[in-house]
Amino acid sequence: MKIIERYLGKTVIAATLSVLGVLLALFTLIKLIAETRDVGYGHYTLLNAFYYVLLTSPSQFYNFSPIAVLLGSILGLSVLARHSELTVLNASGVSLYQIAWNLFKSTLPIVLMIIAIGEGVAPRAARLAESHKAFLTTSGQTLMTQQRSLWIRDGYNFLYIQSILSPTHLSRVSRYQFNKHHNLVTASFADKVNYENNNWNAYEVVTSQLSQNKVSAHTSERESWPLSFSPKLLNISIIKPEEMSLRQLDEYIHYRQKNLLNTSQYSLAFWQRLLQPFAIWIMMCLAIPFTFKHLRSLVTSLRTVAGITIGFGFYLLNEFFGPFAVVYQWPAFLAALLPLLIFTLIAALLMYWAKSSRL
């Protein structure tokens, strides 16, 4: 049985990696074409766009992994079916469920690799891509740091924002004002800064006034800061779910809850990310009935078309339930789980259908 397990795993993993390579190449090209719309803004060039797309490719790899596993399993098992190897296994007493279990165990390495990329490489690479693009498209007006804070230059003002809760709500902001001789004249710190009635208002402000002879300090509950940039500039700096690992998502959700801010988008991303490995195995379950039902009569191309339809159906269902759950305030866990339950039921029905039919 170990030999069968290794052979099945080798065949399916090789096919899955080939499909992933094709999907990545296709969507990299599509994304590069889309990025050309931003070429010319600030110092953003075509080479920078290619670098941006390259850095976001691990996230694409992770997002399309369930579809790739589905298609890879169909293609790999179809090769075995075409050579009558699956028929021999079935005739030797190896049941459909035993083959499915062997596939689960043998494909564990690629599932672990996908999780490692999704939780380790992809968030860091996506964050670096957004930071690099933000700096270039704004001609250096904004600079994001690795700690998700932000530097902004606004005339003679330099602002350091430790956290952007939303484009109109900033947390823990330091403001440094210089004169035309580049001398620091005022340093202020505000616990929060909100964009209200077309003005930036700072709250719980501590200000230090610097002169040649002394430094004076004073505090105020509220101040109006005459800053010229709009919240639109901060849209590029909002923390995106794909730029965070599961641990960071969990911490950020608690942070937003503490500040009484909406967490739907981040909670949904958290649960979808957590359930991603199960989605991969469900896709594999869906591939098995397509291969075992009418082994000789159903050509590989038809199986592949059916797999593509089901795979993208799962992807679209995930994309539908996400915004639907956010708009109608569904529990994030339920919105992430529903597509999995629907396709688990479909997989179970197809497995029963394939088992009850004669090969």
BAGU-37574 format. One record per residue: x negated, z negated, y negated of N, C-alpha, C, CB in turn. Coordinates in steps of 0.05 Angstrom, whole numbers, padded with zeros to 5 digits, always signed. Glycine has a CB too. Layout:
XZYXZYXZYXZY;...
//
This chain:
-00016+00000+00024+00000+00000+00000-00017+00000-00025+00019-00024+00000;-00041-00013-00024-00059-00013-00047-00068+00015-00054-00083-00031-00041;-00073+00031-00033-00082+00059-00037-00060+00075-00052-00089+00072-00011;-00035+00071-00043-00012+00084-00055-00009+00076-00084+00014+00078-00039;-00012+00049-00089-00010+00039-00116-00030+00051-00134-00012+00008-00115;-00056+00052-00125-00077+00063-00142-00073+00093-00147-00104+00058-00129;-00063+00107-00126-00059+00136-00129-00037+00142-00148-00053+00148-00102;-00014+00128-00146+00008+00131-00164+00000+00125-00193+00032+00113-00156;-00014+00102-00196-00023+00094-00223-00042+00114-00236-00037+00067-00221;-00061+00124-00220-00080+00143-00231-00066+00168-00240-00101+00150-00209;-00047+00178-00225-00033+00203-00231-00016+00199-00257-00015+00212-00208;-00001+00177-00258+00018+00172-00280+00002+00166-00306+00037+00150-00274;-00019+00150-00304-00035+00143-00328-00048+00168-00339-00056+00122-00320;-00059+00185-00322-00072+00210-00332-00051+00227-00347-00085+00225-00309;-00028+00230-00335-00007+00246-00348+00003+00233-00374+00017+00250-00329;+00005+00207-00374+00014+00193-00398-00006+00196-00421+00019+00163-00392;-00031+00193-00415-00052+00197-00436-00052+00225-00447-00080+00190-00425;-00047+00245-00430-00046+00272-00439-00022+00276-00458-00044+00292-00415;+00001+00265-00451+00025+00267-00468+00020+00253-00495+00049+00255-00454;+00008+00230-00494+00002+00215-00518-00016+00231-00537-00012+00188-00512;-00036+00245-00524-00054+00261-00540-00039+00284-00554-00076+00273-00523;-00021+00297-00540-00005+00319-00551+00013+00309-00573+00011+00333-00529;+00027+00287-00568+00045+00275-00589+00030+00267-00614+00060+00251-00577;+00007+00255-00610-00009+00246-00633-00019+00270-00649-00034+00230-00623;-00028+00291-00636-00037+00315-00650-00014+00327-00666-00048+00336-00630;+00010+00328-00654+00033+00340-00667+00042+00324-00691+00056+00342-00647;+00044+00298-00688+00054+00282-00710+00032+00277-00731+00064+00255-00700;+00007+00278-00724-00014+00277-00743-00013+00301-00762-00042+00276-00729;-00008+00325-00750-00006+00349-00766+00018+00347-00785-00003+00374-00748;+00041+00338-00775+00065+00335-00791+00060+00316-00814+00089+00326-00774;+00047+00293-00808+00042+00273-00829+00022+00283-00849+00032+00247-00816;+00002+00298-00840-00018+00309-00859-00004+00328-00879-00040+00323-00844;+00014+00345-00868+00029+00363-00886+00045+00347-00906+00047+00381-00869;+00058+00325-00897+00074+00308-00915+00057+00295-00936+00089+00287-00899;+00032+00287-00928+00014+00274-00947+00004+00292-00969-00009+00262-00932;+00004+00318-00964-00006+00337-00985+00011+00335-01010-00006+00365-00974;+00035+00324-01009+00052+00321-01033+00039+00301-01053+00080+00311-01026;+00023+00282-01042+00011+00262-01060-00017+00271-01069+00009+00236-01046;-00027+00292-01058-00054+00302-01066-00053+00311-01095-00063+00325-01048;-00072+00301-01111-00072+00307-01139-00065+00284-01157-00054+00330-01145;-00051+00263-01145-00045+00239-01160-00070+00222-01162-00022+00224-01147;-00078+00215-01186-00103+00200-01189-00126+00214-01178-00100+00172-01176;-00141+00201-01160-00165+00213-01147-00159+00219-01118-00189+00194-01150;-00134+00222-01111-00127+00227-01082-00130+00256-01075-00097+00218-01077;-00149+00262-01057-00155+00289-01049-00145+00294-01020-00186+00294-01051;-00148+00319-01012-00140+00327-00985-00156+00312-00964-00143+00357-00981;-00182+00308-00969-00199+00293-00951-00189+00264-00949-00228+00294-00960;-00181+00252-00971-00170+00225-00971-00144+00224-00955-00165+00215-00999;-00128+00245-00957-00102+00247-00942-00108+00248-00912-00086+00272-00951;-00128+00263-00904-00136+00264-00876-00145+00237-00866-00158+00286-00872;-00161+00223-00883-00170+00196-00876-00147+00177-00873-00190+00186-00898;-00127+00179-00891-00103+00162-00890-00088+00167-00864-00085+00168-00914;-00084+00193-00857-00069+00200-00832-00084+00190-00808-00065+00230-00830;-00111+00192-00808-00127+00182-00786-00124+00152-00782-00157+00189-00791;-00123+00137-00803-00121+00108-00801-00093+00100-00792-00127+00095-00828;-00073+00116-00798-00045+00109-00790-00039+00119-00762-00025+00120-00810;-00057+00134-00749-00051+00145-00723-00049+00123-00701-00074+00164-00715;-00063+00100-00702-00058+00079-00682-00029+00069-00683-00077+00056-00686;-00017+00067-00707+00011+00059-00708+00029+00079-00696+00019+00054-00738;+00023+00105-00700+00039+00127-00687+00036+00125-00657+00030+00154-00697;+00011+00120-00648+00006+00117-00619+00023+00095-00607-00024+00110-00614;+00025+00073-00621+00041+00050-00611+00071+00056-00612+00035+00025-00628;+00080+00069-00633+00109+00074-00636+00119+00094-00615+00115+00085-00664;+00103+00114-00608+00112+00134-00589+00103+00129-00560+00101+00161-00598;+00092+00105-00555+00083+00099-00528+00106+00098-00508+00069+00072-00528;+00130+00088-00514+00151+00089-00493+00159+00118-00486+00176+00075-00503;+00160+00136-00506+00167+00164-00500+00145+00176-00484+00171+00179-00527;+00119+00170-00491+00097+00182-00476+00096+00172-00447+00070+00174-00490;+00103+00147-00443+00103+00136-00416+00125+00149-00399+00107+00105-00416;+00149+00153-00412+00171+00167-00398+00163+00195-00390+00196+00168-00417;+00152+00211-00409+00144+00238-00403+00121+00239-00384+00137+00253-00429;+00101+00221-00388+00078+00220-00370+00087+00213-00341+00058+00200-00379;+00106+00195-00338+00115+00188-00311+00130+00211-00298+00134+00163-00313;+00147+00225-00314+00161+00248-00303+00141+00270-00294+00181+00259-00324;+00122+00276-00311+00103+00297-00305+00085+00289-00281+00085+00303-00329;+00076+00264-00281+00058+00255-00260+00072+00255-00233+00047+00228-00266;+00097+00244-00232+00112+00243-00207+00121+00270-00199+00136+00224-00210;+00126+00288-00218+00134+00316-00211+00112+00330-00196+00142+00331-00237;+00087+00325-00204+00064+00337-00190+00064+00327-00161+00037+00329-00204;+00069+00301-00157+00070+00291-00130+00093+00302-00114+00071+00260-00130;+00116+00305-00128+00140+00316-00115+00136+00346-00107+00164+00314-00133;+00122+00361-00124+00117+00389-00119+00100+00393-00094+00105+00403-00143;+00082+00374-00090+00064+00375-00066+00075+00360-00042+00037+00363-00074;+00101+00352-00044+00116+00338-00023+00104+00311-00016+00115+00355+00002;+00087+00300-00033+00075+00274-00028+00096+00251-00030+00052+00268-00048;+00115+00254-00049+00136+00233-00051+00154+00235-00027+00152+00237-00077;+00159+00258-00017+00176+00261+00007+00163+00248+00031+00181+00291+00013;+00137+00251+00034+00122+00238+00056+00123+00208+00053+00092+00248+00056;+00119+00198+00028+00121+00169+00024+00148+00158+00031+00115+00162-00005;+00169+00173+00023+00196+00164+00029+00202+00164+00059+00216+00181+00014;+00192+00185+00072+00196+00188+00101+00180+00166+00117+00188+00215+00111;+00159+00156+00105+00142+00136+00117+00154+00108+00114+00114+00137+00106;+00176+00106+00101+00189+00080+00098+00185+00066+00071+00180+00062+00119;+00171+00080+00053+00167+00069+00026+00192+00074+00009+00141+00081+00013;+00206+00054+00002+00232+00057-00012+00227+00064-00042+00249+00032-00010;+00249+00072-00054+00248+00079-00083+00240+00055-00100+00276+00089-00092;+00250+00032-00092+00243+00008-00108+00215-00001-00104+00262-00015-00101;+00204+00003-00079+00176-00003-00074+00158+00015-00091+00169+00000-00044;+00165+00041-00093+00149+00059-00109+00150+00050-00138+00159+00088-00105;+00174+00042-00147+00177+00033-00175+00160+00008-00180+00207+00027-00181;+00160-00010-00161+00144-00035-00165+00114-00029-00165+00151-00055-00142;+00106-00010-00148+00078-00002-00147+00070+00011-00174+00072+00017-00124;+00088+00027-00185+00083+00039-00211+00080+00018-00233+00106+00059-00218;+00097-00002-00233+00095-00024-00253+00068-00037-00252+00117-00045-00248;+00059-00043-00227+00034-00057-00225+00010-00039-00232+00030-00068-00196;+00011-00014-00223-00012+00004-00227-00014+00012-00256-00009+00028-00210;+00008+00012-00271+00006+00021-00299+00003-00003-00318+00032+00036-00307;-00001-00027-00307-00006-00050-00325-00029-00047-00343-00010-00075-00308;-00052-00034-00335-00074-00031-00353-00067-00015-00378-00097-00017-00339;-00052+00007-00375-00046+00023-00399-00026+00009-00417-00034+00051-00390;-00008-00007-00405+00011-00023-00421-00005-00044-00438+00032-00037-00403;-00024-00057-00425-00041-00076-00439-00057-00063-00461-00060-00091-00419;-00067-00039-00456-00082-00024-00476-00064-00017-00500-00093+00002-00464;-00039-00009-00494-00020-00002-00516-00014-00027-00533+00006+00009-00504;-00010-00050-00519-00005-00075-00534-00029-00083-00551+00002-00098-00514;-00053-00080-00540-00078-00087-00555-00080-00069-00580-00102-00083-00537;-00074-00043-00577-00076-00025-00600-00054-00033-00621-00073+00004-00592;-00030-00038-00611-00007-00044-00629-00011-00070-00643+00018-00045-00613;-00023-00090-00631-00026-00116-00643-00053-00121-00656-00022-00137-00623;-00073-00105-00648-00100-00110-00659-00109-00088-00679-00119-00111-00637;-00110-00063-00669-00122-00042-00685-00102-00031-00706-00130-00019-00667;-00077-00026-00697-00057-00012-00714-00051-00026-00740-00032-00008-00699;-00045-00053-00740-00039-00066-00766-00062-00065-00786-00031-00095-00761;-00087-00070-00776-00110-00070-00794-00115-00042-00805-00135-00080-00779;-00113-00022-00788-00118+00005-00797-00097+00014-00817-00119+00024-00773;-00072+00007-00812-00050+00014-00830-00053+00001-00857-00023+00007-00818;-00061-00024-00857-00065-00039-00882-00088-00026-00898-00071-00069-00877;-00110-00019-00884-00133-00007-00897-00125+00020-00909-00156-00003-00877;-00108+00035-00894-00099+00061-00904-00083+00059-00929-00082+00075-00882;-00064+00040-00929-00047+00036-00953-00063+00026-00977-00025+00015-00947;-00083+00008-00972-00099-00002-00993-00116+00020-01006-00118-00024-00983;-00128+00036-00988-00145+00059-00998-00129+00079-01014-00159+00072-00974;-00105+00085-01004-00088+00105-01017-00078+00094-01044-00064+00112-01000;-00070+00068-01044-00061+00056-01069-00082+00056-01091-00052+00027-01064;-00107+00050-01083-00129+00050-01103-00134+00077-01114-00154+00039-01089;-00133+00098-01097-00139+00125-01106-00116+00138-01122-00145+00143-01083;-00091+00134-01113-00068+00147-01127-00063+00134-01154-00044+00145-01110;-00071+00109-01159-00067+00096-01185-00092+00097-01201-00058+00067-01181;-00112+00113-01193-00138+00116-01208-00151+00089-01212-00133+00129-01235;-00149+00071-01192-00163+00046-01193-00148+00024-01209-00189+00049-01205;-00122+00030-01217-00107+00010-01232-00100-00014-01214-00082+00022-01244;-00096-00008-01188-00090-00030-01170-00111-00031-01148-00062-00026-01157;-00116-00055-01138-00136-00059-01117-00125-00081-01099-00164-00066-01128;-00118-00074-01074-00109-00093-01055-00132-00104-01039-00088-00081-01036;-00132-00130-01033-00153-00143-01018-00144-00146-00989-00161-00170-01030;-00163-00154-00972-00156-00158-00944-00137-00181-00939-00181-00162-00928;-00135-00200-00959-00117-00222-00956-00089-00216-00967-00128-00246-00971;-00083-00190-00971-00057-00181-00980-00051-00191-01009-00035-00191-00962;-00071-00196-01024-00067-00202-01052-00073-00176-01068-00086-00225-01062;-00069-00177-01094-00071-00153-01110-00083-00158-01137-00043-00140-01113;-00101-00140-01145-00112-00140-01173-00099-00118-01188-00143-00138-01173;-00090-00123-01213-00079-00102-01230-00092-00104-01257-00048-00105-01232;-00099-00081-01268-00108-00080-01296-00086-00069-01313-00134-00062-01298;-00080-00083-01335-00060-00074-01354-00071-00077-01382-00033-00091-01350;-00083-00056-01392-00096-00058-01418-00120-00078-01417-00076-00067-01440;-00118-00098-01435-00139-00119-01435-00132-00142-01416-00143-00129-01463;-00110-00139-01401-00102-00160-01381-00111-00153-01353-00071-00164-01382;-00121-00173-01339-00127-00170-01311-00111-00191-01296-00158-00173-01305;-00094-00181-01277-00077-00200-01262-00086-00201-01233-00048-00191-01264;-00086-00225-01222-00091-00229-01194-00066-00241-01181-00117-00247-01189;-00053-00225-01164-00028-00234-01152-00034-00242-01123-00006-00211-01153;-00029-00267-01117-00035-00276-01090-00014-00266-01069-00036-00306-01089;+00011-00263-01078+00032-00255-01059+00054-00240-01073+00043-00279-01044;+00062-00217-01062+00084-00201-01073+00108-00205-01054+00076-00170-01075;+00127-00221-01063+00151-00225-01047+00170-00201-01048+00166-00250-01057;+00171-00188-01071+00186-00163-01075+00174-00151-01101+00217-00168-01077;+00181-00126-01107+00170-00114-01132+00176-00129-01157+00179-00086-01134;+00198-00145-01157+00205-00160-01181+00200-00190-01179+00235-00155-01187;+00189-00199-01156+00184-00227-01152+00156-00231-01142+00205-00240-01132;+00139-00243-01159+00111-00247-01153+00106-00277-01150+00092-00235-01174;+00087-00284-01133+00081-00313-01129+00051-00318-01134+00088-00321-01100;+00046-00340-01148+00019-00350-01154+00002-00328-01167+00006-00359-01128;+00007-00324-01193-00006-00303-01208-00025-00314-01229+00016-00285-01222;-00049-00304-01228-00070-00311-01249-00072-00288-01268-00097-00318-01235;-00073-00295-01294-00075-00274-01315-00099-00279-01332-00049-00273-01332;-00116-00259-01336-00140-00262-01352-00139-00242-01375-00166-00258-01335;-00139-00252-01399-00137-00235-01423-00165-00233-01437-00116-00246-01443;-00173-00208-01442-00198-00203-01456-00192-00191-01483-00216-00184-01438;-00211-00194-01501-00209-00180-01527-00223-00153-01526-00221-00198-01550;-00224-00139-01548-00236-00112-01548-00266-00112-01544-00229-00097-01574;-00278-00136-01547-00307-00139-01543-00312-00148-01514-00319-00159-01563;-00292-00148-01497-00294-00155-01469-00301-00185-01465-00315-00138-01455;-00292-00201-01483-00295-00230-01480-00269-00243-01470-00304-00243-01507;-00272-00261-01451-00248-00274-01441-00237-00294-01462-00255-00289-01414;-00212-00291-01469-00200-00308-01489-00179-00327-01478-00188-00291-01511;-00164-00318-01457-00143-00335-01446-00143-00331-01415-00116-00327-01458;-00139-00354-01401-00136-00353-01372-00111-00369-01366-00161-00365-01357;-00092-00356-01352-00066-00369-01346-00061-00368-01316-00043-00356-01362;-00046-00388-01307-00037-00388-01279-00007-00394-01279-00054-00408-01262;+00009-00377-01265+00038-00382-01262+00045-00384-01233+00054-00359-01276;+00062-00403-01227+00070-00407-01199+00087-00383-01190+00087-00433-01196;+00103-00372-01208+00118-00348-01201+00123-00331-01226+00145-00355-01187;+00124-00305-01222+00130-00286-01244+00152-00267-01235+00103-00270-01252;+00173-00265-01250+00196-00249-01243+00201-00227-01265+00221-00266-01239;+00210-00204-01256+00217-00182-01274+00247-00185-01280+00210-00154-01262;+00253-00193-01305+00281-00198-01313+00286-00185-01340+00286-00229-01314;+00308-00169-01341+00316-00156-01366+00293-00140-01379+00326-00177-01386;+00280-00125-01362+00258-00107-01371+00234-00122-01382+00268-00088-01392;+00231-00148-01375+00208-00164-01383+00197-00180-01359+00216-00183-01406;+00171-00185-01361+00159-00202-01341+00159-00231-01351+00129-00193-01334;+00173-00249-01337+00175-00277-01344+00159-00294-01325+00204-00286-01346;+00141-00311-01335+00125-00329-01319+00136-00357-01320+00096-00328-01328;+00135-00371-01297+00147-00398-01295+00125-00417-01285+00171-00398-01276;+00127-00442-01296+00108-00464-01290+00080-00454-01295+00111-00473-01260;+00074-00449-01321+00049-00436-01329+00030-00457-01339+00055-00415-01351;+00005-00454-01331-00017-00470-01341-00036-00450-01355-00032-00486-01318;-00042-00454-01381-00058-00436-01397-00082-00449-01409-00041-00423-01419;-00105-00436-01406-00129-00446-01419-00138-00426-01441-00153-00450-01398;-00140-00436-01466-00148-00419-01488-00178-00423-01494-00131-00426-01514;-00193-00402-01493-00222-00404-01496-00231-00394-01524-00236-00387-01474;-00248-00410-01536-00261-00402-01562-00290-00408-01560-00247-00417-01586;-00305-00403-01581-00334-00407-01581-00340-00437-01579-00347-00395-01605;-00323-00454-01590-00330-00482-01593-00316-00500-01572-00322-00492-01620;-00292-00492-01562-00278-00509-01544-00259-00493-01526-00262-00531-01560;-00248-00508-01507-00228-00497-01489-00204-00516-01490-00238-00494-01459;-00181-00505-01498-00156-00521-01499-00137-00511-01478-00143-00518-01527;-00122-00530-01467-00103-00524-01446-00075-00534-01453-00113-00536-01419;-00055-00519-01443-00028-00528-01447-00011-00517-01424-00016-00519-01475;+00012-00529-01420+00031-00520-01398+00058-00513-01410+00033-00542-01377;+00072-00497-01396+00100-00490-01404+00116-00483-01380+00100-00467-01425;+00142-00488-01382+00159-00482-01359+00165-00452-01357+00185-00497-01362;+00166-00438-01380+00172-00410-01379+00158-00395-01402+00202-00405-01380;+00147-00372-01396+00134-00355-01417+00141-00326-01412+00104-00359-01418;+00143-00310-01432+00146-00281-01430+00119-00268-01432+00166-00270-01452;+00111-00254-01412+00085-00240-01412+00089-00211-01419+00071-00243-01384;+00077-00201-01441+00080-00173-01450+00063-00154-01433+00073-00170-01480;+00072-00148-01409+00057-00130-01392+00071-00103-01391+00055-00142-01363;+00056-00082-01390+00068-00055-01392+00075-00042-01366+00049-00037-01407;+00064-00052-01343+00070-00038-01318+00097-00046-01307+00048-00045-01297;+00109-00028-01292+00136-00033-01281+00135-00042-01252+00154-00007-01284;+00156-00053-01241+00156-00060-01213+00151-00037-01194+00183-00073-01206;+00156-00012-01203+00151+00011-01186+00122+00013-01177+00158+00037-01201;+00104+00003-01194+00076+00003-01187+00070-00015-01163+00059-00006-01211;+00087-00036-01160+00083-00055-01139+00095-00047-01113+00094-00082-01147;+00111-00026-01113+00123-00016-01088+00102-00008-01068+00141+00008-01094;+00079+00002-01077+00057+00010-01059+00044-00014-01047+00037+00027-01074;+00049-00038-01058+00034-00062-01049+00051-00081-01033+00024-00076-01073;+00077-00074-01028+00093-00092-01012+00083-00092-00983+00123-00083-01013;+00082-00115-00971+00072-00117-00944+00092-00104-00925+00068-00147-00936;+00083-00084-00909+00100-00070-00891+00097-00082-00863+00094-00040-00890;+00119-00083-00847+00118-00095-00821+00097-00083-00803+00145-00092-00807;+00093-00056-00804+00073-00044-00787+00044-00051-00794+00076-00014-00788;+00041-00065-00817+00014-00073-00825+00008-00102-00816+00011-00071-00855;+00026-00114-00800+00022-00141-00792+00024-00144-00762+00043-00159-00805;+00009-00163-00751+00011-00169-00723+00035-00187-00718-00015-00183-00712;+00041-00193-00693+00064-00211-00688+00061-00238-00701+00067-00214-00657;+00037-00249-00699+00032-00276-00711+00036-00275-00741+00003-00285-00705;+00026-00254-00754+00029-00251-00783+00058-00246-00791+00011-00228-00794;+00072-00231-00775+00101-00227-00780+00116-00253-00779+00113-00207-00759;+00110-00269-00758+00123-00295-00755+00117-00313-00779+00114-00309-00729;+00092-00314-00788+00085-00331-00811+00098-00321-00837+00054-00331-00815;+00100-00294-00840+00112-00283-00864+00142-00287-00865+00105-00253-00866;+00155-00286-00841+00184-00291-00840+00189-00320-00849+00194-00286-00811;+00174-00339-00839+00177-00367-00847+00172-00370-00877+00159-00385-00831;+00153-00355-00887+00146-00357-00916+00169-00347-00933+00120-00341-00921;+00181-00325-00925+00204-00314-00940+00228-00332-00938+00210-00286-00931;+00232-00343-00915+00255-00362-00911+00252-00386-00929+00257-00371-00882;+00227-00396-00931+00222-00419-00949+00228-00412-00978+00193-00428-00946;+00224-00387-00986+00229-00379-01013+00257-00366-01017+00208-00359-01022;+00274-00370-00997+00302-00361-00998+00304-00331-01002+00317-00376-01020;+00287-00316-00989+00287-00287-00991+00297-00275-00965+00259-00276-00999;+00308-00250-00966+00318-00237-00942+00295-00231-00922+00332-00211-00950;+00300-00236-00897+00280-00231-00876+00289-00211-00855+00273-00258-00862;+00311-00197-00859+00323-00180-00839+00303-00159-00829+00348-00166-00849;+00290-00145-00848+00272-00123-00841+00248-00133-00824+00261-00109-00866;+00238-00156-00832+00214-00167-00818+00222-00180-00791+00200-00188-00835;+00245-00192-00790+00255-00204-00764+00260-00182-00744+00280-00220-00769;+00272-00160-00753+00277-00137-00735+00251-00126-00725+00293-00115-00750;+00231-00122-00743+00205-00112-00734+00192-00131-00714+00187-00107-00758;+00195-00157-00719+00183-00177-00701+00194-00174-00672+00188-00205-00711;+00221-00173-00670+00233-00171-00643+00229-00145-00630+00263-00177-00645;+00229-00123-00646+00223-00097-00634+00195-00096-00623+00227-00075-00655;+00176-00107-00638+00148-00108-00629+00145-00126-00604+00130-00119-00652;+00159-00148-00603+00158-00166-00580+00169-00153-00555+00173-00192-00587;+00190-00137-00558+00204-00125-00535+00192-00098-00528+00233-00122-00541;+00172-00088-00542+00161-00062-00538+00150-00058-00509+00138-00057-00557;+00136-00078-00497+00127-00074-00469+00150-00069-00450+00111-00098-00460;+00173-00083-00454+00196-00080-00436+00207-00051-00440+00217-00101-00442;+00206-00041-00465+00216-00014-00470+00199+00006-00454+00215-00007-00500;+00173+00001-00452+00155+00019-00437+00163+00020-00408+00126+00010-00440;+00167-00003-00396+00174-00004-00367+00202+00007-00362+00172-00033-00357;+00221+00003-00381+00247+00015-00378+00246+00045-00378+00266+00005-00400;+00229+00056-00395+00225+00085-00396+00214+00095-00369+00206+00093-00419;+00197+00079-00357+00185+00087-00331+00207+00087-00310+00162+00067-00323;+00225+00067-00311+00247+00066-00292+00265+00091-00295+00264+00041-00297;+00269+00100-00319+00285+00124-00324+00272+00149-00313+00290+00127-00354;+00246+00149-00311+00231+00173-00302+00234+00176-00271+00202+00171-00309;+00236+00154-00257+00236+00155-00228+00260+00170-00216+00236+00127-00216;+00285+00164-00225+00308+00179-00214+00306+00209-00219+00333+00169-00225;+00295+00218-00242+00293+00246-00248+00274+00260-00228+00283+00250-00276;+00256+00245-00217+00236+00257-00198+00247+00257-00170+00210+00242-00200;+00261+00236-00162+00270+00233-00134+00296+00247-00128+00272+00203-00128;+00312+00253-00148+00337+00266-00144+00332+00296-00141+00358+00260-00166;+00339+00308-00118+00335+00337-00113+00306+00345-00118+00354+00353-00130;+00287+00334-00103+00259+00338-00107+00251+00368-00109+00243+00324-00086;+00262+00384-00091+00253+00411-00090+00269+00430-00108+00255+00421-00061;+00294+00422-00114+00312+00440-00128+00309+00439-00158+00340+00435-00121;+00300+00416-00169+00298+00412-00198+00270+00418-00207+00307+00383-00205;+00266+00438-00224+00240+00445-00233+00229+00426-00253+00240+00474-00244;+00203+00425-00256+00190+00406-00274+00199+00409-00303+00160+00408-00272;+00202+00434-00311+00210+00439-00339+00237+00426-00346+00211+00469-00345;+00256+00427-00327+00282+00415-00332+00279+00384-00333+00302+00423-00310;+00263+00373-00316+00258+00344-00317+00246+00336-00343+00239+00336-00293;+00227+00353-00353+00213+00347-00378+00233+00348-00401+00190+00366-00383;+00250+00368-00402+00270+00370-00423+00288+00346-00423+00286+00396-00420;+00297+00338-00399+00314+00314-00396+00300+00290-00406+00324+00311-00367;+00274+00287-00399+00258+00264-00408+00255+00263-00438+00231+00265-00395;+00249+00287-00450+00247+00288-00479+00273+00279-00492+00239+00316-00488;+00295+00289-00481+00322+00282-00493+00327+00252-00491+00344+00297-00478;+00321+00240-00468+00326+00212-00465+00306+00196-00482+00323+00203-00436;+00281+00204-00483+00261+00190-00498+00267+00189-00528+00234+00202-00494;+00273+00212-00539+00280+00213-00567+00307+00201-00573+00279+00241-00578;+00325+00201-00552+00350+00186-00555+00345+00157-00559+00368+00191-00531;+00326+00146-00543+00319+00118-00546+00307+00112-00573+00300+00109-00524;+00290+00130-00582+00277+00127-00608+00298+00127-00631+00256+00149-00613;+00316+00146-00629+00337+00149-00650+00356+00125-00650+00353+00175-00647;+00362+00115-00626+00380+00091-00623+00367+00067-00636+00387+00086-00594;+00340+00064-00632+00326+00042-00645+00327+00045-00675+00296+00042-00635;+00323+00070-00685+00323+00075-00713+00351+00071-00725+00314+00104-00719;+00372+00076-00709+00400+00072-00719+00407+00042-00721+00419+00086-00700;+00401+00027-00699+00408-00001-00699+00393-00018-00719+00403-00013-00671;+00368-00009-00726+00353-00023-00746+00367-00025-00773+00326-00010-00750;+00371-00002-00787+00385-00003-00813+00414-00015-00811+00386+00024-00825;+00427-00008-00788+00454-00018-00784+00455-00049-00784+00466-00007-00758;+00435-00060-00770+00434-00090-00768+00427-00102-00795+00413-00098-00747;+00409-00089-00810+00402-00099-00836+00425-00099-00856+00378-00083-00848;+00441-00077-00856+00463-00074-00874+00486-00093-00867+00474-00045-00873;+00492-00095-00841+00515-00112-00833+00507-00140-00824+00530-00098-00811;+00481-00147-00830+00471-00174-00825+00475-00183-00796+00486-00194-00843;+00469-00165-00777+00469-00172-00749+00444-00189-00743+00469-00147-00731;+00445-00206-00723+00421-00220-00715+00399-00200-00706+00427-00240-00691;+00375-00204-00716+00353-00185-00711+00348-00182-00681+00328-00193-00726;+00349-00204-00667+00344-00204-00638+00363-00186-00624+00345-00232-00626;+00389-00188-00631+00410-00171-00619+00406-00142-00625+00438-00180-00628;+00399-00135-00650+00394-00107-00657+00371-00095-00642+00389-00105-00688;+00350-00111-00637+00327-00101-00623+00332-00099-00593+00302-00119-00627;+00350-00117-00583+00355-00118-00554+00376-00097-00545+00365-00146-00547;+00395-00091-00562+00417-00073-00554+00408-00046-00543+00435-00068-00577;+00389-00032-00556+00380-00006-00545+00367-00010-00517+00360+00007-00563;+00352-00032-00513+00340-00038-00487+00361-00042-00466+00321-00062-00489;+00382-00057-00473+00403-00063-00453+00418-00037-00446+00423-00083-00465;+00423-00020-00466+00437+00005-00460+00421+00022-00441+00443+00020-00486;+00395+00025-00446+00378+00042-00430+00371+00029-00403+00353+00050-00444;+00371+00002-00402+00368-00012-00376+00392-00006-00358+00365-00042-00381;+00416-00006-00369+00440+00001-00354+00439+00029-00344+00465-00004-00371;+00430+00048-00362+00428+00076-00354+00407+00079-00331+00419+00093-00378;+00384+00065-00334+00364+00066-00313+00374+00055-00287+00339+00050-00322;+00389+00033-00287+00399+00021-00263+00419+00040-00249+00413-00006-00269;+00436+00053-00265+00456+00072-00254+00442+00096-00241+00475+00081-00275;+00421+00106-00255+00407+00129-00245+00391+00122-00220+00388+00140-00266;+00379+00098-00219+00365+00089-00195+00384+00087-00171+00351+00062-00200;+00407+00076-00176+00427+00074-00154+00436+00102-00145+00452+00058-00163;+00440+00120-00164+00448+00148-00159+00426+00162-00142+00453+00163-00185;+00401+00158-00149+00379+00171-00135+00376+00159-00107+00353+00168-00150;+00380+00133-00104+00376+00119-00078+00399+00127-00059+00376+00089-00082;+00423+00130-00069+00446+00136-00052+00447+00165-00043+00471+00129-00067;+00431+00183-00057+00431+00211-00049+00408+00217-00030+00428+00229-00075;+00411+00237-00015+00389+00245+00004+00368+00261-00010+00401+00260+00028;+00343+00256-00004+00321+00271-00016+00321+00299-00004+00295+00256-00010;
//
